[in-house]
């Protein structure tokens, strides 16, 4: 992945994440601080991955080494992506037809 595209995608993700943090900040300062710290940790983790990627690419001496860097970055990025949480009341909101299919 192009390093510039990676940085741009991180910036877009950061901007989209900040909108929810800003909305929460207006209601509860403690929640805001926790969200802010979690967001900072996320940014620092992405920076760590980007720095590791940059070092790998700079050290690459051939296409095979460069491809190995790309694969490592893909694995690092997939491991650091936030996991989507399932709704707590998912079964209560599921249609009855879906519940019946699960029981069979």
N, C-alpha and C positions, 0 to 999 in steps of 0.2 A: 504494500500500500504506500502510496506517495506520502512522505512525511508531512507535507503541507496539508493534504487532505485529512490526515489523522489529527493534526492540530485543529483544523477547522471543525471537524466533527466533534472534537472535545469541547470547543468553544460553544457550538450549537447546543450540545447536551447540557453544558453548564448554564447557559442562558435559559433553557427550558426548565431546568431544575430550580433555578432561582425564582421563577414566578410563583411556585407553590410556597417556597420559603418566605417570600415577601408577604404573601397573603396570611400565613400563620403568624408572622412577626407582629402584625397589627393586633392580634388577639391575645397572645400569651408570650411574655418575654422569656420564660423558662423553656418553652417549646421552641422558640426562635433560636435560643442559644444552642440547644441540642441539635436542631436541624443545621445550624451554621457549622458546628463542629463536625457533624457527619458529612456535610458537603465539602468542607475543607479536607477531610481525610480522603474523600473520594478523588478530589482534584490532585492531591499529593500522590495517591496511588497511580493515577493516570500519568502523572509527570514521571514517576519512577519507571513505569513501563516504557514511556517514550524515551527516556534517557538510556535505558537498557537497549532499546531498539537502535537508537542512534549510535551507540558504541559498537553494537554488532555490525551495523552497516558500514561504519567507518573502518572496521577491522577486516571486512570481507575483501578477499583478494581475487575471487572469481565468482562466476554466476552461481555455482553450487553453494558457496558460502552465503551469498546474498539470498538465495532461495531458502536456505536454512533459517536465516534471520526472519524472513517473511513468515515462515511457518511458526517460529517461536512466538512472534508477535500475535499471530492469530490465536494461538493457544492462550497466551497471557491475557489478551483482550476478552476472550470468551470466559475465562476463569474469573475475571474481575467485573463482568457485567452483573448488575443487580438482578437478583432473582425476583420474578413476579410472584407476589403473594396471592394465594387463593382467598376469595372472600370467606369470612368466618362462617357465614350462614349459607354456604353454597347449596347444601342439600335442601334447605327450606325454600329456596328460590327456584329450584329446578322444577321443570314441568313434571307432572305425574307420569307421563309416558316415558320420560327418561329414567325416573326412579324405578319403574317396572322393568325396564330393560336391564338395569344394573342387577336386579335381584335374580334374574334368570340364569 
